[in-house]
Structure formats: C-alpha cells, structure tokens
Amino acid sequence: MNMTHKELVDQVSANLFKQSGKIESQRSWQAMRNYLEQLDSEQLKSMLKEAA
C-alpha cells in the first residue's frame, strides 16, 4: 500500500462513513478528519487493515 498520508486519511474517512452510513454533522466530520490527520501513516494503514 503506497499511499500518501492524505490518501490514507481520505480512505479511512470513507471507510468510517460507509460503516456508519451517515455523517452526524459537518462539525463532527471535520473533527474526525482533524483526528485522522494527526495519526501517522502506520496507524492509518492499521485502521484500513482492521476495516477490511
């Protein structure tokens, strides 16, 4: 998996959205994105593996 950090954040965000089926609010979506941005690439890859 050779993705940039931003691509990893996008992918994890998309997976979380698919799992929940909805976004509670724009504010909560942005808070989640901010949190994911703070994680390193290995943490994001691990989240993707767990979701698969």
C-alpha positions in Angstrom: 0.0 0.0 0.0 1.8 3.1 -1.3 -0.5 5.9 -0.4 0.3 9.4 0.7 -0.8 10.5 4.2 -3.7 12.5 2.7 -4.8 9.5 0.6 -4.7 7.3 3.8 -6.8 9.9 5.7 -9.3 10.0 2.8 -9.6 6.2 2.6 -10.1 5.8 6.4 -12.7 8.6 6.4 -14.5 6.9 3.5 -14.5 3.6 5.3 -15.8 5.1 8.5 -18.6 6.8 6.5 -19.5 3.5 4.9 -19.7 1.8 8.3 -21.9 4.5 9.9 -24.0 5.2 6.8 -24.2 8.9 7.7 -22.4 11.9 8.9 -23.7 13.3 12.1 -22.8 16.9 11.2 -20.2 18.8 9.3 -18.6 19.7 12.6 -18.2 16.1 13.7 -16.9 15.1 10.2 -14.3 17.8 10.4 -13.3 16.8 14.0 -12.9 13.2 12.8 -10.7 14.4 9.8 -8.6 16.5 12.1 -8.0 13.5 14.4 -7.1 11.3 11.5 -4.7 13.9 10.2 -2.8 13.7 13.5 -2.2 9.9 13.2 0.9 8.7 11.4 0.7 6.6 8.2 1.3 3.3 10.0 -1.7 3.9 12.3 -3.9 4.8 9.4 -2.8 1.7 7.5 -3.6 -0.4 10.6 -7.1 1.1 10.7 -7.6 0.2 7.0 -6.5 -3.4 7.6 -8.9 -3.7 10.5 -11.7 -2.5 8.4 -11.1 -5.0 5.6 
